Amino acid sequence: MICFPNAKINLGLNIVSKRADGYHNLETIFYPVGIRDALEIIIREEQSGDTFIEAGIKVDAQPENNLVMKALKLMRARYRFPPVEVHLLKKIPFGAGLGGGSSDASFMLRLLDRAFDLKISDEELAALAAQLGADCPFFIYNRPVFANGTGDIFEEIDLSLKGYYIVLVKPRLYVSTKDAFAGIKPRLPRMSLKEIVKRPFSDWKELMANDFEESVFAGYPLIGELKEDLYGKGAMYASMTGSGASVFGIFKEKLQSAETLYRDCLVWQGQA
């Protein structure tokens, strides 16, 4: 059985306050996008244990530390099913603010549920996903949501970018999430993102922000330059996603020759 875990972008990201447990309260809007990995499980009843085979972008981690295998282990602690051979084709870059690892983990939970007819509700799957990472529960529902708390409390929103094109640009840089948070000064936003997304695209550039951009752009000027270049190419709205290093632009029409415009970057373009 196979599935295709997709990425997400953050339409704005406000770091609101620091919590007593050391984490941060935030607000953001998660929006799914079409760049995808491929994840397959094959039942291997003759094996004594699970196996993991990866291809595509190399993830610098031992198999047991990959979120896909952590998701499998989490399910094994609760349900009985035979050994499986796991294949992961990685196309979503890591360290990109796109949630690729979180998506793989959540899709693994759902894939196992389907493959073995475990009949787990979305609420239960989301609770399991939350044990794997803050972004993981989003991919159980996989539709536009306003998120707050640590990014794990969701509220559905009426938002569609259908008909528009999204261009993702990931430079050959890695931004440490820890370092990105180190430069953050929590503050309440002037206007909630829930209100901003109801307004015309022309207002988004002035009202919507990603609070990580200030410190990340200071340390990695190229990322800021890429954002401004997307505006220069006609983006209606552009931003860094998550804590970087990817930026995205939303366009009315397909951006011609996007791959050649950003030759030293990973580039993806598709309809929203």
Contacts in CASP RR format, 6 or more apart in sequence:
PFRMAT RR
TARGET T0000
AUTHOR 0000-0000-0000
METHOD contacts of the structure
MODEL  1
MICFPNAKINLGLNIVSKRADGYHNLETIFYPVGIRDALEIIIREEQSGD
TFIEAGIKVDAQPENNLVMKALKLMRARYRFPPVEVHLLKKIPFGAGLGG
GSSDASFMLRLLDRAFDLKISDEELAALAAQLGADCPFFIYNRPVFANGT
GDIFEEIDLSLKGYYIVLVKPRLYVSTKDAFAGIKPRLPRMSLKEIVKRP
FSDWKELMANDFEESVFAGYPLIGELKEDLYGKGAMYASMTGSGASVFGI
FKEKLQSAETLYRDCLVWQGQA
1 40 0 8 1.000
1 41 0 8 1.000
1 111 0 8 1.000
1 114 0 8 1.000
1 115 0 8 1.000
2 38 0 8 1.000
2 39 0 8 1.000
2 40 0 8 1.000
3 38 0 8 1.000
3 39 0 8 1.000
3 40 0 8 1.000
3 107 0 8 1.000
3 110 0 8 1.000
3 111 0 8 1.000
4 36 0 8 1.000
4 37 0 8 1.000
4 38 0 8 1.000
4 39 0 8 1.000
4 107 0 8 1.000
5 36 0 8 1.000
5 37 0 8 1.000
5 39 0 8 1.000
5 92 0 8 1.000
5 100 0 8 1.000
5 101 0 8 1.000
5 103 0 8 1.000
5 104 0 8 1.000
5 106 0 8 1.000
5 107 0 8 1.000
5 139 0 8 1.000
6 32 0 8 1.000
6 33 0 8 1.000
6 34 0 8 1.000
6 35 0 8 1.000
6 36 0 8 1.000
6 92 0 8 1.000
6 103 0 8 1.000
6 139 0 8 1.000
6 142 0 8 1.000
7 32 0 8 1.000
7 33 0 8 1.000
7 34 0 8 1.000
7 35 0 8 1.000
7 36 0 8 1.000
7 92 0 8 1.000
7 98 0 8 1.000
7 99 0 8 1.000
7 100 0 8 1.000
7 103 0 8 1.000
7 168 0 8 1.000
8 30 0 8 1.000
8 31 0 8 1.000
8 32 0 8 1.000
8 33 0 8 1.000
8 98 0 8 1.000
8 99 0 8 1.000
8 103 0 8 1.000
8 135 0 8 1.000
8 138 0 8 1.000
8 139 0 8 1.000
8 241 0 8 1.000
9 30 0 8 1.000
9 31 0 8 1.000
9 33 0 8 1.000
9 98 0 8 1.000
9 166 0 8 1.000
9 168 0 8 1.000
9 239 0 8 1.000
9 241 0 8 1.000
9 248 0 8 1.000
10 28 0 8 1.000
10 29 0 8 1.000
10 30 0 8 1.000
10 31 0 8 1.000
10 97 0 8 1.000
10 210 0 8 1.000
10 239 0 8 1.000
10 241 0 8 1.000
10 242 0 8 1.000
11 28 0 8 1.000
11 29 0 8 1.000
11 30 0 8 1.000
11 31 0 8 1.000
11 193 0 8 1.000
11 197 0 8 1.000
11 208 0 8 1.000
11 237 0 8 1.000
11 239 0 8 1.000
12 28 0 8 1.000
12 29 0 8 1.000
12 193 0 8 1.000
12 208 0 8 1.000
12 209 0 8 1.000
12 210 0 8 1.000
12 239 0 8 1.000
13 26 0 8 1.000
13 27 0 8 1.000
13 28 0 8 1.000
13 209 0 8 1.000
13 210 0 8 1.000
13 211 0 8 1.000
13 212 0 8 1.000
13 242 0 8 1.000
14 26 0 8 1.000
14 27 0 8 1.000
14 28 0 8 1.000
14 187 0 8 1.000
14 188 0 8 1.000
14 189 0 8 1.000
14 193 0 8 1.000
14 209 0 8 1.000
14 211 0 8 1.000
15 24 0 8 1.000
15 25 0 8 1.000
15 26 0 8 1.000
15 181 0 8 1.000
15 184 0 8 1.000
15 186 0 8 1.000
15 187 0 8 1.000
15 211 0 8 1.000
15 212 0 8 1.000
16 24 0 8 1.000
16 25 0 8 1.000
16 26 0 8 1.000
16 27 0 8 1.000
16 148 0 8 1.000
16 186 0 8 1.000
16 187 0 8 1.000
16 188 0 8 1.000
16 189 0 8 1.000
17 24 0 8 1.000
17 25 0 8 1.000
17 186 0 8 1.000
18 24 0 8 1.000
18 25 0 8 1.000
18 186 0 8 1.000
19 25 0 8 1.000
19 150 0 8 1.000
23 150 0 8 1.000
24 150 0 8 1.000
24 181 0 8 1.000
24 184 0 8 1.000
24 186 0 8 1.000
25 148 0 8 1.000
25 149 0 8 1.000
25 150 0 8 1.000
25 186 0 8 1.000
26 147 0 8 1.000
26 148 0 8 1.000
26 149 0 8 1.000
26 150 0 8 1.000
26 151 0 8 1.000
27 146 0 8 1.000
27 147 0 8 1.000
27 148 0 8 1.000
27 149 0 8 1.000
27 189 0 8 1.000
27 192 0 8 1.000
27 193 0 8 1.000
28 146 0 8 1.000
28 147 0 8 1.000
28 148 0 8 1.000
28 151 0 8 1.000
28 193 0 8 1.000
28 242 0 8 1.000
29 144 0 8 1.000
29 145 0 8 1.000
29 146 0 8 1.000
29 147 0 8 1.000
29 157 0 8 1.000
29 159 0 8 1.000
29 193 0 8 1.000
29 194 0 8 1.000
29 197 0 8 1.000
30 135 0 8 1.000
30 138 0 8 1.000
30 144 0 8 1.000
30 145 0 8 1.000
30 147 0 8 1.000
31 144 0 8 1.000
31 159 0 8 1.000
31 161 0 8 1.000
31 272 0 8 1.000
32 142 0 8 1.000
32 143 0 8 1.000
32 144 0 8 1.000
33 98 0 8 1.000
33 166 0 8 1.000
33 168 0 8 1.000
33 248 0 8 1.000
33 268 0 8 1.000
33 270 0 8 1.000
33 272 0 8 1.000
34 268 0 8 1.000
34 270 0 8 1.000
35 91 0 8 1.000
35 92 0 8 1.000
35 98 0 8 1.000
35 168 0 8 1.000
35 268 0 8 1.000
36 91 0 8 1.000
36 92 0 8 1.000
37 88 0 8 1.000
37 89 0 8 1.000
37 90 0 8 1.000
37 91 0 8 1.000
37 92 0 8 1.000
37 100 0 8 1.000
37 103 0 8 1.000
37 104 0 8 1.000
38 87 0 8 1.000
38 88 0 8 1.000
38 89 0 8 1.000
38 91 0 8 1.000
39 68 0 8 1.000
39 86 0 8 1.000
39 87 0 8 1.000
39 88 0 8 1.000
39 89 0 8 1.000
39 104 0 8 1.000
39 107 0 8 1.000
39 108 0 8 1.000
39 111 0 8 1.000
40 86 0 8 1.000
40 87 0 8 1.000
41 84 0 8 1.000
41 85 0 8 1.000
41 86 0 8 1.000
41 87 0 8 1.000
41 108 0 8 1.000
41 111 0 8 1.000
41 112 0 8 1.000
41 115 0 8 1.000
42 84 0 8 1.000
42 85 0 8 1.000
42 87 0 8 1.000
43 82 0 8 1.000
43 83 0 8 1.000
43 84 0 8 1.000
43 115 0 8 1.000
44 51 0 8 1.000
44 82 0 8 1.000
44 83 0 8 1.000
44 84 0 8 1.000
44 85 0 8 1.000
45 82 0 8 1.000
45 83 0 8 1.000
47 83 0 8 1.000
47 85 0 8 1.000
48 83 0 8 1.000
49 83 0 8 1.000
50 69 0 8 1.000
50 72 0 8 1.000
50 83 0 8 1.000
50 84 0 8 1.000
50 85 0 8 1.000
50 86 0 8 1.000
51 83 0 8 1.000
51 84 0 8 1.000
51 85 0 8 1.000
51 86 0 8 1.000
52 63 0 8 1.000
52 66 0 8 1.000
52 68 0 8 1.000
52 69 0 8 1.000
52 86 0 8 1.000
52 88 0 8 1.000
53 85 0 8 1.000
53 86 0 8 1.000
53 87 0 8 1.000
53 88 0 8 1.000
54 63 0 8 1.000
54 66 0 8 1.000
54 87 0 8 1.000
54 88 0 8 1.000
54 89 0 8 1.000
54 90 0 8 1.000
55 87 0 8 1.000
55 88 0 8 1.000
55 89 0 8 1.000
55 90 0 8 1.000
56 89 0 8 1.000
56 90 0 8 1.000
56 91 0 8 1.000
57 90 0 8 1.000
57 91 0 8 1.000
57 92 0 8 1.000
57 93 0 8 1.000
57 94 0 8 1.000
58 90 0 8 1.000
59 66 0 8 1.000
59 90 0 8 1.000
59 94 0 8 1.000
63 69 0 8 1.000
64 70 0 8 1.000
64 73 0 8 1.000
66 88 0 8 1.000
66 104 0 8 1.000
67 101 0 8 1.000
67 102 0 8 1.000
67 104 0 8 1.000
67 105 0 8 1.000
67 108 0 8 1.000
67 132 0 8 1.000
67 133 0 8 1.000
67 136 0 8 1.000
68 86 0 8 1.000
68 88 0 8 1.000
68 101 0 8 1.000
68 104 0 8 1.000
68 105 0 8 1.000
68 108 0 8 1.000
69 86 0 8 1.000
70 105 0 8 1.000
70 132 0 8 1.000
71 104 0 8 1.000
71 105 0 8 1.000
71 106 0 8 1.000
71 108 0 8 1.000
71 109 0 8 1.000
71 112 0 8 1.000
71 128 0 8 1.000
71 129 0 8 1.000
71 132 0 8 1.000
72 84 0 8 1.000
72 86 0 8 1.000
72 108 0 8 1.000
72 112 0 8 1.000
74 109 0 8 1.000
74 128 0 8 1.000
74 131 0 8 1.000
74 132 0 8 1.000
75 81 0 8 1.000
75 108 0 8 1.000
75 109 0 8 1.000
75 112 0 8 1.000
75 128 0 8 1.000
78 128 0 8 1.000
79 112 0 8 1.000
79 116 0 8 1.000
79 118 0 8 1.000
81 112 0 8 1.000
81 115 0 8 1.000
81 116 0 8 1.000
81 118 0 8 1.000
84 112 0 8 1.000
84 115 0 8 1.000
86 108 0 8 1.000
88 104 0 8 1.000
92 98 0 8 1.000
92 99 0 8 1.000
92 100 0 8 1.000
92 101 0 8 1.000
92 103 0 8 1.000
93 170 0 8 1.000
93 246 0 8 1.000
93 266 0 8 1.000
94 100 0 8 1.000
94 101 0 8 1.000
95 174 0 8 1.000
95 175 0 8 1.000
95 244 0 8 1.000
95 245 0 8 1.000
96 170 0 8 1.000
96 241 0 8 1.000
96 244 0 8 1.000
96 245 0 8 1.000
96 246 0 8 1.000
97 241 0 8 1.000
97 242 0 8 1.000
97 243 0 8 1.000
97 244 0 8 1.000
97 245 0 8 1.000
97 246 0 8 1.000
98 168 0 8 1.000
98 170 0 8 1.000
98 241 0 8 1.000
98 246 0 8 1.000
99 135 0 8 1.000
102 132 0 8 1.000
102 133 0 8 1.000
102 134 0 8 1.000
102 135 0 8 1.000
102 136 0 8 1.000
102 138 0 8 1.000
102 139 0 8 1.000
103 139 0 8 1.000
105 129 0 8 1.000
105 132 0 8 1.000
105 133 0 8 1.000
105 136 0 8 1.000
105 139 0 8 1.000
106 125 0 8 1.000
106 129 0 8 1.000
106 132 0 8 1.000
106 136 0 8 1.000
106 137 0 8 1.000
106 138 0 8 1.000
106 139 0 8 1.000
106 140 0 8 1.000
107 139 0 8 1.000
109 120 0 8 1.000
109 125 0 8 1.000
109 128 0 8 1.000
109 129 0 8 1.000
109 140 0 8 1.000
110 125 0 8 1.000
110 140 0 8 1.000
112 118 0 8 1.000
113 119 0 8 1.000
113 120 0 8 1.000
113 125 0 8 1.000
120 128 0 8 1.000
122 140 0 8 1.000
122 141 0 8 1.000
125 140 0 8 1.000
126 137 0 8 1.000
126 140 0 8 1.000
126 141 0 8 1.000
127 137 0 8 1.000
129 136 0 8 1.000
129 137 0 8 1.000
129 139 0 8 1.000
129 140 0 8 1.000
130 136 0 8 1.000
130 137 0 8 1.000
130 152 0 8 1.000
134 150 0 8 1.000
134 151 0 8 1.000
134 152 0 8 1.000
135 151 0 8 1.000
137 152 0 8 1.000
137 154 0 8 1.000
138 145 0 8 1.000
138 147 0 8 1.000
138 151 0 8 1.000
138 154 0 8 1.000
141 154 0 8 1.000
143 156 0 8 1.000
144 156 0 8 1.000
144 157 0 8 1.000
144 159 0 8 1.000
144 160 0 8 1.000
145 154 0 8 1.000
145 155 0 8 1.000
145 156 0 8 1.000
145 157 0 8 1.000
146 154 0 8 1.000
146 155 0 8 1.000
146 156 0 8 1.000
146 157 0 8 1.000
146 193 0 8 1.000
146 194 0 8 1.000
147 153 0 8 1.000
147 154 0 8 1.000
147 155 0 8 1.000
148 155 0 8 1.000
155 194 0 8 1.000
157 194 0 8 1.000
157 197 0 8 1.000
159 197 0 8 1.000
160 272 0 8 1.000
161 250 0 8 1.000
161 272 0 8 1.000
162 271 0 8 1.000
162 272 0 8 1.000
163 271 0 8 1.000
163 272 0 8 1.000
164 236 0 8 1.000
164 250 0 8 1.000
164 251 0 8 1.000
164 252 0 8 1.000
164 271 0 8 1.000
164 272 0 8 1.000
165 250 0 8 1.000
165 251 0 8 1.000
165 252 0 8 1.000
165 253 0 8 1.000
165 254 0 8 1.000
165 255 0 8 1.000
165 269 0 8 1.000
165 270 0 8 1.000
165 271 0 8 1.000
165 272 0 8 1.000
166 248 0 8 1.000
166 249 0 8 1.000
166 250 0 8 1.000
166 251 0 8 1.000
166 269 0 8 1.000
166 270 0 8 1.000
166 271 0 8 1.000
166 272 0 8 1.000
167 230 0 8 1.000
167 235 0 8 1.000
167 248 0 8 1.000
167 249 0 8 1.000
167 251 0 8 1.000
167 255 0 8 1.000
167 258 0 8 1.000
167 267 0 8 1.000
167 268 0 8 1.000
167 269 0 8 1.000
167 270 0 8 1.000
168 241 0 8 1.000
168 246 0 8 1.000
168 247 0 8 1.000
168 248 0 8 1.000
168 249 0 8 1.000
168 266 0 8 1.000
168 267 0 8 1.000
168 268 0 8 1.000
168 269 0 8 1.000
169 226 0 8 1.000
169 230 0 8 1.000
169 246 0 8 1.000
169 247 0 8 1.000
169 248 0 8 1.000
169 262 0 8 1.000
169 265 0 8 1.000
169 266 0 8 1.000
169 267 0 8 1.000
170 245 0 8 1.000
170 246 0 8 1.000
170 265 0 8 1.000
170 266 0 8 1.000
170 267 0 8 1.000
171 220 0 8 1.000
171 222 0 8 1.000
171 223 0 8 1.000
171 226 0 8 1.000
171 245 0 8 1.000
171 264 0 8 1.000
171 265 0 8 1.000
172 264 0 8 1.000
172 265 0 8 1.000
173 220 0 8 1.000
173 222 0 8 1.000
173 223 0 8 1.000
173 245 0 8 1.000
174 245 0 8 1.000
175 216 0 8 1.000
175 220 0 8 1.000
175 223 0 8 1.000
175 243 0 8 1.000
175 244 0 8 1.000
175 245 0 8 1.000
177 243 0 8 1.000
180 212 0 8 1.000
180 215 0 8 1.000
180 216 0 8 1.000
180 243 0 8 1.000
180 244 0 8 1.000
181 243 0 8 1.000
182 215 0 8 1.000
183 214 0 8 1.000
183 215 0 8 1.000
184 211 0 8 1.000
184 212 0 8 1.000
184 215 0 8 1.000
187 211 0 8 1.000
189 209 0 8 1.000
190 207 0 8 1.000
191 207 0 8 1.000
193 208 0 8 1.000
196 203 0 8 1.000
196 204 0 8 1.000
196 207 0 8 1.000
196 208 0 8 1.000
197 204 0 8 1.000
197 208 0 8 1.000
199 207 0 8 1.000
201 236 0 8 1.000
201 237 0 8 1.000
201 250 0 8 1.000
202 236 0 8 1.000
204 236 0 8 1.000
204 237 0 8 1.000
205 231 0 8 1.000
205 237 0 8 1.000
205 238 0 8 1.000
208 237 0 8 1.000
208 239 0 8 1.000
209 239 0 8 1.000
210 239 0 8 1.000
210 240 0 8 1.000
210 241 0 8 1.000
210 242 0 8 1.000
212 240 0 8 1.000
212 242 0 8 1.000
212 243 0 8 1.000
212 244 0 8 1.000
213 224 0 8 1.000
213 227 0 8 1.000
213 239 0 8 1.000
213 240 0 8 1.000
216 223 0 8 1.000
216 240 0 8 1.000
216 243 0 8 1.000
216 244 0 8 1.000
216 245 0 8 1.000
217 223 0 8 1.000
217 224 0 8 1.000
217 227 0 8 1.000
217 240 0 8 1.000
220 245 0 8 1.000
223 240 0 8 1.000
223 244 0 8 1.000
223 245 0 8 1.000
223 247 0 8 1.000
224 240 0 8 1.000
224 247 0 8 1.000
226 247 0 8 1.000
226 262 0 8 1.000
226 265 0 8 1.000
227 238 0 8 1.000
227 239 0 8 1.000
227 240 0 8 1.000
227 247 0 8 1.000
228 238 0 8 1.000
230 238 0 8 1.000
230 247 0 8 1.000
230 248 0 8 1.000
230 249 0 8 1.000
231 238 0 8 1.000
233 251 0 8 1.000
233 255 0 8 1.000
233 261 0 8 1.000
234 251 0 8 1.000
235 249 0 8 1.000
235 250 0 8 1.000
235 251 0 8 1.000
236 249 0 8 1.000
236 250 0 8 1.000
236 251 0 8 1.000
236 252 0 8 1.000
237 249 0 8 1.000
237 250 0 8 1.000
238 247 0 8 1.000
238 248 0 8 1.000
238 249 0 8 1.000
238 250 0 8 1.000
239 247 0 8 1.000
239 248 0 8 1.000
239 249 0 8 1.000
240 246 0 8 1.000
240 247 0 8 1.000
241 247 0 8 1.000
241 248 0 8 1.000
250 272 0 8 1.000
254 269 0 8 1.000
254 270 0 8 1.000
255 261 0 8 1.000
255 269 0 8 1.000
258 267 0 8 1.000
258 269 0 8 1.000
259 267 0 8 1.000
261 267 0 8 1.000
END
